[in-house]
Amino acid sequence: MYVTIADFIREWNREATLTRKILDGLTDDSLNQKVYLEGRSLGRIAWHFTTNIPEYLTHFGIQMNRVENAENVPTSANEIAETFKRVSEEASQAIEQQWTDDSLSQMQKAFGREETNAQILMGLIKHIVHHRGQLTILIRQAGLKPFGVYGPPKEDWVHLGKENPPL
């Protein structure tokens, strides 16, 4: 768990960089990819976790601007990627400026339970990671090669001297 704001910011920036690499690999056409007819599209999921960052943080007392027109999913993959980049940087700055290390141990009501602010921040990262996993599947279904987040995608194992990824 995070003991200092600097601990959180380091992880936030690492995860944001990984998320940006995934978003940078999207195409405008890929944004329409769905798992099933009634499901969320790849673009809707990416836009959801992007616009959710300021909504989530303002709910827990961090002041920052929300994304304009958050209800309208862009048709441009670049717009989603650039908005994520801007919002994640703004979130980092807002947390650094508005919370202290002592803020992390303060308790708040979160989703029907008491959590520390450190747990709440961890929840934000986990929310993005959860949806990032969904994107990876949809990216593959859209015929694109996903970016390797915590390990290489199957196509890159050959560069490591293996024809197939280990089981």
HELIX and SHEET records of a PDB file:
HELIX    1   1 ILE A    5  ASP A   24  1                                  20    
HELIX    2   2 ASP A   29  ASN A   32  5                                   4    
HELIX    3   3 LEU A   42  HIS A   59  1                                  18    
HELIX    4   4 ALA A   77  GLN A   98  1                                  22    
HELIX    5   5 ASP A  101  SER A  105  5                                   5    
HELIX    6   6 ASN A  117  GLN A  141  1                                  25    
HELIX    7   7 LYS A  154  LEU A  160  5                                   7    
SHEET    1   A 2 MET A 107  ALA A 110  0                                        
SHEET    2   A 2 ARG A 113  THR A 116 -1                                        
END                                                                             
